[in-house]
Amino acid sequence: QVQLVESGGGLVQAGGSLRLSCAASGRTFSNYNMGWFRQAPGKEREFVAAISWSGISTYYADSVKGRFTISRDNAKNTVLLQMNSLKPEDTGVYYCAAAGSPFGVQVVPTRQYAYWGQGTQVTVSS
C-alpha cells in the first residue's frame, strides 16, 4: 500500500523560505512521477510542481516558477519542495502526490496522480 507523509510546513513571514519533504513507501519509489499540490481556504486544490520518475523533467505552475524547486532523492524515497520568496498567497495545505502508473512519459496531466498524503500546512504572513 502506497503511503505518503509530508513534513516541513509551518508559519513564515513573506519573503522567507520553507522546505517541504514527502517520504514515500509501499512500492518502488523511483518508478513513479511525483507532484506537489496545494489548497487554500475556500479554493480548489491546485497543481504546484511535478518531477518525473527519473528526476530529469520538472514542471511548475506559473505562480511559483522561479521561486519553488522540486527535487527527489530516489535512494531515500523522498521528494522535496524548496520554497523561496514566499508570498501570503502561497498559504494553504500542501499535498504530496504520486502517480498511479509507473514510468509516466510526462509529469502532467495531473490526473495521473492517484495517491495523496495527508497534507502539511504552510502559512505565510504579510
C-alpha positions in Angstrom: 0.0 0.0 0.0 1.4 3.4 -1.0 1.9 5.8 1.8 3.0 9.4 1.5 3.9 11.5 4.6 4.6 15.2 4.3 6.6 17.4 6.7 8.2 20.8 6.9 5.2 23.1 6.9 4.9 26.0 9.3 4.5 29.7 9.7 6.9 32.1 7.9 7.0 35.7 7.0 6.6 36.9 3.5 9.9 36.7 1.7 11.0 33.7 3.8 11.7 30.1 2.9 10.4 26.7 3.7 11.4 23.2 2.6 8.7 20.5 2.4 9.6 16.9 2.4 7.5 13.8 1.4 8.5 10.4 2.4 7.1 7.6 0.3 6.7 3.9 1.0 4.9 0.8 -0.3 6.3 0.4 -3.8 9.4 1.2 -5.9 9.5 4.9 -5.5 11.9 5.6 -8.4 9.5 4.3 -11.0 6.8 7.0 -10.4 6.3 10.6 -11.2 5.7 12.8 -8.1 3.9 16.0 -7.6 3.0 18.7 -5.1 -0.4 20.4 -4.9 -1.9 22.9 -2.6 -5.3 24.0 -1.4 -6.0 27.5 0.0 -9.0 28.1 2.3 -12.2 28.2 0.2 -10.4 27.3 -3.0 -10.0 24.1 -5.0 -6.8 22.1 -4.9 -4.3 23.3 -7.5 -1.1 22.0 -9.0 2.2 23.4 -7.8 5.1 21.3 -9.2 5.9 17.8 -10.5 9.0 15.8 -11.2 9.5 12.7 -13.4 10.4 9.3 -12.1 13.9 9.8 -13.4 14.2 13.3 -11.9 15.2 14.7 -15.3 11.9 16.5 -16.1 10.2 19.1 -13.9 7.2 21.3 -14.3 5.9 24.2 -12.3 2.7 26.3 -12.1 3.3 29.8 -13.4 2.6 31.2 -9.9 5.6 29.5 -8.4 8.0 29.4 -11.3 11.4 30.8 -10.3 10.6 30.6 -6.6 10.0 26.9 -5.9 12.2 24.0 -6.8 11.1 20.3 -6.8 13.6 17.5 -6.4 13.8 13.9 -5.5 16.2 11.5 -3.8 15.3 8.0 -5.1 17.8 6.4 -2.7 15.8 7.9 0.2 12.4 7.6 -1.3 11.9 11.3 -0.8 10.6 14.2 -2.8 11.3 17.8 -1.7 9.8 21.2 -2.4 12.1 24.1 -1.7 10.0 27.3 -1.4 11.7 30.7 -1.5 10.5 34.2 -1.6 7.2 33.1 -0.1 4.1 35.3 -0.5 0.9 35.4 1.5 -0.9 33.9 -1.5 1.2 30.7 -1.1 -0.7 30.0 2.1 -2.5 26.6 2.1 -2.3 22.9 2.8 0.4 21.3 0.6 -0.1 17.8 -0.5 2.4 15.3 -1.9 1.1 13.1 -4.7 2.3 10.0 -6.6 1.3 8.8 -10.0 -0.8 5.6 -10.2 1.2 4.1 -13.1 5.0 3.7 -13.5 7.3 5.4 -15.9 4.9 8.2 -16.9 6.1 10.0 -20.1 5.0 13.4 -18.9 4.7 14.8 -15.4 1.4 16.4 -16.5 -1.5 15.9 -16.9 -2.3 15.9 -13.2 -5.0 13.2 -13.5 -2.2 10.7 -13.3 -1.7 11.3 -9.6 -3.6 8.7 -7.7 -2.1 8.6 -4.3 -2.1 11.5 -1.8 -0.5 12.4 1.5 -2.4 13.9 4.5 -1.0 17.4 3.8 1.1 19.9 5.7 0.0 23.5 6.5 2.0 26.4 5.1 1.1 29.9 6.4 2.8 33.0 5.0 2.2 36.2 7.0 2.4 39.6 5.4 
